[in-house]
């Protein structure tokens, strides 16, 4: 797989195994349009359930907690982003590591509560644990087919803001290297692009009538006729 990109990611190291230039991954970060409640109703209802919350830490500091989705090669991976007062983001894919972080910073000791039962909440440890293990968002993988890309990230930065849907995010910036090694990710993207999305299929080249005629011997004023002064040979 050949990667056309302006930035590097952690799985780029797998290119050393060899490059198949017939499969091209145009890795471009773009903010994708909002989902339509009418035209993409199923996807809209699924992604609208992404939670946002706040938790309290030491000295009553408030931290923003974001329930996010990484949709990669057909797999939907929930993860949690915690934004602290130092404007630093922390990413968690398993509850045990998240729980250690909360304990170390004396954070989030409240009880589980959700006014809207059909929605997830990440304002408590119980809610975070449930969100990280949920399968409720599995059908969000249809976003990849909708936009013909192998990776999409969905997040909500504020409860009163629209979802942020981003194609081809930088995986090392959201700590995905803690989940899969670079060779596995590279191979998964290669297979997904070439197999599921079929992006490796070379487009049909339209050949003009003149070129077709030339291939059949109709490329000159005499075509299959004898050139003046030259006898036709016997066959």
N, C-alpha and C positions, 0 to 999 in steps of 0.2 A: 504494500500500500504506500502510495506517495502522498505526503501531507503538504498541502498548500496553505501556509499560515504565516501570520506576522508575529506570532508569539510562540513560546515553547511551553510544553507541558511535561509532566514527569514521565509519561509513557513514551516520549519521543526517543528515549534511549534504545527502545526495541527496534528502531530502524536499522541498527547495526546488523540485524539478522538477514537483511536484504530488502530491496524495494521492488515491488511489483507495480510498475508505472501504468498498468492497464486499469488499476483501481486507484482513483484519486479522491482524497478526502479534502474538500475545500472547507477548512476550519475557520469560520468567520463568526465572531461574536456579534449577535444582533438581538435587539429587544423586539420580540414578536408581538403582533397585534393581540388585543384583548379577545377573549372568547365571546362568541355571540350566544346569548341566552336562547335565541330562536334557532339559529343554524347549527350550533354545536351544543345543544341542550345537555346531552349526557356529560360531555367533558366539562361544560360550564358548572353543572351541579356538583361534580366530583371535586374540582379544584377550588370551588368557593368554600369548601369545608376546611381549607387549610387554616390552622389556628395561629393566633398571635396573642401574646400575653406579657405580663410583667411580673417579676419576682423581686423580693427584697433581700438585700444582702447586709453586710456589716454597716453599721452607722446609718441604717435605714436607706442605704443607696438602692436605687431602682434600676433593674436591668431589663432590657427588652429581650423577649424570647420569641423566636420565629420558628414555626413548624414549616419545613421546606421539603420539596421533592426533587430528587435527582432521577431523571428518567434516562437510562443509558442502555442502549442496545436491547430494548424491549423489557428491561427490568426497571421497576419503580422502587426507589430506595428512599424512605423517609429519613430525614435527619433534622437535627435541631441546631439552630444558630443562636448563640447568646451574645448580645452586644453590650459590653460593659461601659462604665463611665469614662474609661480611657480611650474610647472609640476603637476598641479592639474587638474582633470577632473570634468566637470560639465555636468549633463545630464538633458535633457528637453524633455517632451512628449507633452506638450501643449504650444502654442505660447504665451499665456498671461504671463505665468511665465518666459518664455524665454525673452519676451519683457521687463519685469521688470528688469531682470538681465542686459540686454543691456543698459537700461536707467541708471541704478545705476552705471554702469562702463563707461558711455559715449562711447559706442561702436557701430559700424556698422551703420553709417548714410548715407552710399552710396545708389545709386539707383540700382534697379534690372537690371541685365544684364547677358545674357547667349548667348555665341557665337553659341553653339550647342543647337538648340531649342528642340531637342528630349531629352536632358539631363536636370536633375534638377541642380539648383545651390543653395548654401547656403552661398553665399558671401554677401547677402543683407537680410534685414528683410522680404521683399516681397518674396524672394526665400525661406527663412526658413519657412515662414507661409505656402507657397504652398506645400513644401515637407512634413511637419508634417500632412497635411490633405489629401495627395494624396492616391489614391487607385491603383496606377500604379504598385505596387509591390506585389499585392495580390497573384499572381500565384507562388510567391517564396515559398509558403507553401509546394510545392512539395519537397523541400529539406528535410523535415521531413520524408517523405516516402522513399526518396532515401537513407537516412542514418539510418532509423529506430530509431529515437530519438524524444522526445517530445519538445525539445527546441534547437534552433540554433540562433546564432548571426552573422550577416554579417556586416563588416565595411571596409572602405578604409582609411588607415593611411596616404597615400600620393597619389597624382594624378598619379604618375608614378610607383606606386607599385601595386602588385596583391592584390586582395581582401583577407581579413582575415575572414575565415569561421570557427566558433568555436561551438562545440557541448556542451550543458549543461553548459552555463556560470553561474556565481554566480549572481543571480538577484539583491541581495541587493547592489552589487557593482555598478550597473548601475541604482540605485534608482527606481527599478520597484515597490517597496513597496508603492510608492506614487500613484500607479495606481490600484492595487488590493490587497485586504486583504489576509493574509496567508491561511485562510481556503478555499477561492475560488480558489486560485492557486493550492493548494494541491489537491483539488477535481477535478479540470480540468485536471491536470496531470494524476491522477488516472484513470479517465474515458478515456482519450486519449490513454494511454498505453494499458488498458484492452480492450477497444472497437475498436478504429481506427487502432492502430498498431497491436493489438492482441498478445502482448508480454506475456500476462499472460497464454496463452495456453501452457499446459505442453507438452513437447516433447514425442512422442511415444517411449516406451522402447522396444528395440528388445529383444525378449525372444529366448533363444537357443533351438534347437531341443530336447536336453536332458531334459530341464525343461518342455517343452510341453509334452514329452513322460511320464515324472514322474507324471504330473497332470492327465494323462489318464490311469495310472496304469501300464505303461511300464517302471518302474524304477528299476527292478531287474532281476536276471537271470530267474525267474519263471513267471514274469509279472502276467498274469491272470491264470496261471497254478497252480495246487495244490502243496503245499510244501510237500516233501516226508515225510511219516508218519502221515499226517494229512488228514482226510477225508473231502470231499467237503460237505458242508451242503445243505440240501434241501431248496428250496425257495418256 
